[in-house]
Amino acid sequence: MSLIKFVTSKTFLKQLIFAAIGLIVFVFAIMKWLNVTTNHDQKIEVPNLEKMSLADVESKLEDLELNFVVIDSASYNPNFPPKSVIEQSPEAGDFVKEQRKIYITLNPSGYADIEIPDLFGRTKRQATSQLLSIGFRVSSKEILVKDIAKDVVRGLKFNGKELKMGDKVPKNSMITLMLGDGEGTGRYKSATEASN
C-alpha cells in the first residue's frame, strides 16, 4: 500500500480523529486541573494594614489565610504609632491568592541616636548648618556665655544637659547652642572643664 493511499484511507482518518479528540480532552483536563490547584478564580482583597500593630496584622491576615514578612524600617516616622505598619506590599485593595506573603515595614519605636560632632569653636552659622544636616533641630533661643569671641560655639545643650562631642542624642532633638557673647576677657570653660 502506498503512502498516499494509507493517508487517504478510512483507518488513518479514524485514528487521526481519535488522536485529535484525545488531545482536546487531555488539554481540557490539564486546564481544569491547573484552575483547581492554582486557585485561578480565587481573589482575596489585601486589607489596609497601615498604622496597625504587629498583633493586629497577624490576626487580620490569619483570618484571610494570608502570610506576612516583616521588613525593618530605617527611619522613624512620627505620624505613625511606634512599631506599627508604615508600608505594605502588595498595597491595600490589590487582589491575591490565599497563602500569599504580604511584606510589611514597621515604624521603629523612636528616632535613631546620632553622635554629637565636635562643634567647639565653630561659628553659629557653621554649627547650625551641620546640626540641621545630620537631623537635629536648633533652638532659636541661644544661651550666651561670657567669652572673648562673639557668636562662637562654646557648648551645646539638650534638655538642660550640657553635651560633649561623642554623646548620642535622638535624631530630630532640639539642640540649644551656647555662644560666646564677645564681652568676656577669656575663653568660656564648660562645666566639665571647670570641674577638672
Secondary structure, DSSP 8 states (H G I E B T S, - for coil): --HHHHHTSHHHHHHHHHHHHHHHHHHHHHHHHHHHHTTTT--EE----TT-BHHHHHHHHHHTT-EEEEE--SS--TTS-TTBEEEEES-TT-EE-TT-EEEEEE--SS--EEE----TT-BHHHHHHHHHHTT-EE-SS-EEE--SSEEEEEEEEETTEEE-TT-EEETT-EEEEEEEES--SS----HHHHH-
